[in-house]
């Protein structure tokens, strides 16, 4: 299923693959990849269960709005420590995510790439078919992997509602 006109990119209607994620339902599965000292590693939904999780989804870390979103969530999540899981998800290669996050001092949010299978983009309804990039958004999961907050930003060049996402995360910790 595709959702034509679900978002816009610079005012142009775009099609998102798959179904939209719904609050109150179990989170769809995903397989994301990261690169670190141990080489390429994978992260799945099962890996983040047990703690509340925030997912910041961006089209590409090499754009100004995506860079800002990553910096802002990194700053806002600094006080949470290991009480949560925090992931920035994009289709950027894991190496590009490492380069950016290393240069910017991003330490409070893990880098996760959907480049191999696009399972996140398709399963979460976030893959922009025309651009083959992820739409911009933010999601919060409780410790059991249920969606408690879901925002797909309607215009891909605009920032998400940081305060609403953080408030949803705080509710999971209460």
C-alpha positions, 0 to 999 in steps of 0.5 A: 500500500502506498499513500500518495500525498501523505507528505510534501517535499518543498511543497510537492506531494510525495508518496509514502510506502506502506501503512502509517504507524499508529499510536497504541499499537505494537511497533513494526519490526526493523533491521538497522545497521551501524558501524563502530569499533566492532564493524557493522552491527545490526539493531532490531526492534527486539534489541530496543525493548526493555527501555523506552525508545525515541527514534528520530527519523531523517532523510539525510544527515548531510542536509541542514534541517536533518543536521539540526534535528540530530543536534537538537535531539542529541542536546535534549537527550543528554540528561537521560543517560542509559534510561532510554534508547535513542536512535537517529534513523536514515538511509545514509550509509553507516560511515556517513552517519559516523562521520557527521556524528563524530564531527558534531560530537553527537553522543546521546543518540545512536546512529542507525542506517536503513540502507540495506533492506529499507525495512524501517522505511517500508514497515513504518510507512516512512519511505518516500517512493519518489526520492528513496529517502526516509520521511522526517519524523519522530517516534516514541516506544514504551519499554514493551515496544508499543508506539506511544508517540508518532509524528510524520512531519507533513513538509519534509523540509520542516523540523519535528515537534521536539517538545511533544516527542520529549514529553511522550518519552517522559511519560514512558519513564514516569 
